[in-house]
């Protein structure tokens, strides 16, 4: 049996659809205008090598050894491997020895087929966790990374390793076949941009935690009673699914300006879901969104709602709008005169702890932007058709938001001769690490890493929810796979259903109010709330006491040299302290309050060669940090 027949059999058994994808169509390398000449040569070691356009894709002498050197130079510890450019598979086979999941990204189907024809991959295909992204526009990269991350996470749960310093879900290394990449640098760069966007999520989350952690806690501590008093979005789940009513989602990108003439038609035909940044756009134009989402905890974010109430513009345009908020929002937001208010599930341990015991609210997706949460809310409503505007995730014509957005007004009001509006925009574009990418219209548009991260979230969700059709009006921003350009006539052909929508929302509100605010249920929630707050305070007090005890033990042990028996006693005492902290019911809350620590830097800073004293100093800093964190009086 030939190599290709043996390899094909395994592909058909273990990788459904891959062989069909590879063998579909009549693509050959020579049909690509960048490929002029292809040669297969036998090297001195007897292994085949590939030469394209006079460039050797692998070593012409020993490609097997070359692949091994590339993997050794990568210095892997954990995570997963990404192979950019499979070629004849020498690097991928060498990487298999690491026992990690491998993502293979190869533009050319014909090269992969040629590899399957020339080499025996039976063992490689059968005994490794492989994920293939082949051809197309590299749209499967994000899904592949998500799958690899899940594989690593599950392996970590089954086989925990002590001493790992890296985030186990983090990408370990990308191995590039530079010769192969040079055949289509744009394609491979696009794939690598997706990888970079995905792997920077942990850095973004860590930076956000460090910057806003205490703000979230302060807001939550002031809003905790809202968890008791406001219903959750779970009460709204599926309430339009039986009526097939479309949802119109308004983000705040520059293209939102173009829908202004269509607003009356949109209101007649759709349930309108606005984000906080686009809410002003509707109010200013005399349209009442059915729902507005506010999830950001910052003060400046709450300013997007300025001048939407208690003036001639807003006094009659929010009487039917319901607020959807996260419990860590800036507290005055929950006091605004919306028609109804609902909470989505908390994203933070403090809110989650109270919700679990009092009243779970229903989770909404969090992709880093309120627009991602708004889309997931539309999904939760049961919408099968979501019409979207303002989801540019880019800067078409160097514009950042719709005209009249808070950002624009602030930059205009605070501009000066030496700090003009243009400087604000340039600073925004510079600080976001901007780059050009394909737009929905096929031309290049300026975007940045943060916005491309949101785009990756949407692409992933669209693929997971194939029953939902997503249509973009005026798709001038970043191209998003699964977001279809909408025909205006198709939208205007939708039936007018405003009376039906108003009736459905009103009936739903009445049912929710009757169930949620029934006197006995309110009384039971109040009792659960008091119990949850009490157990939270008691739990934090116990952690504080244990941490302070550990601090004192460590400090006392560092004062004098200890013999082996004394060291063992100290370690047993500290183990008991750590057990009290790590087994607490509120450890997640304490962990969120505790500032993140870099273990490697702490070890370097303590300047100790003695392993025992180094451990004591590291633990002392940790426990002192825990003690100070749970003293945070805004939560107590």
Secondary structure, 3 states (H helix, E strand, C coil): CCHHHHHHHHHHHHCCCHHHHHHCCCCCHHHCCCCCCEEEEECCCCCEEEEECCEECCCCCCHHHHHHHHHHHHCCCCCCEEEECCCCCHHHHHHHHHCCCEEEEECCHHHHHHHHHHCCCHHHHHCCCEEEEECCCCCCHHHHHHHHHHHHHHHHHHCCCCCCCCCCCCCCEEEECHHHHCCCHHHHHHHHHHHHHHHCHHHHHHHHHHHHHHHHHHHHHHHHHHHHHCEEHHHHCCCCCCCCCCEEEECCCHHHHHHHHHHHHHHHHCEEEEEHHHHHHHHHCCCCCCEEEECCCCHHHHHHHCCCCCCCCCCCCCCCCEEEEECCCCHHHHHCCCCEEEEECCCCHHHHHHHHHHCCCCCCCCCCCHHHHHHHHHHHHCCCEEEEECCCCCCHHHCCCCCCCHHHHHHHHHCCCCCCHHHHHHHHHHHCCEEEEEECCCCEEEEEHHHHHHHHHHHHHHHHCCCCEEEECCCCCECCCCEEECCHHHHHCCCCCHHHHHHHHHHHHHHHHHHHCCHHHHHHHHHHHHHHHHHHHHHHHHHHHHHHHHHHHHHHHHHCCCCHHHHHHHHHHHHHHHHHHHCCCCHHHHHHHCCCCCHHHHHHHHCCCCHHHHHHHHHHHHHHHHHHHCCCHHHC
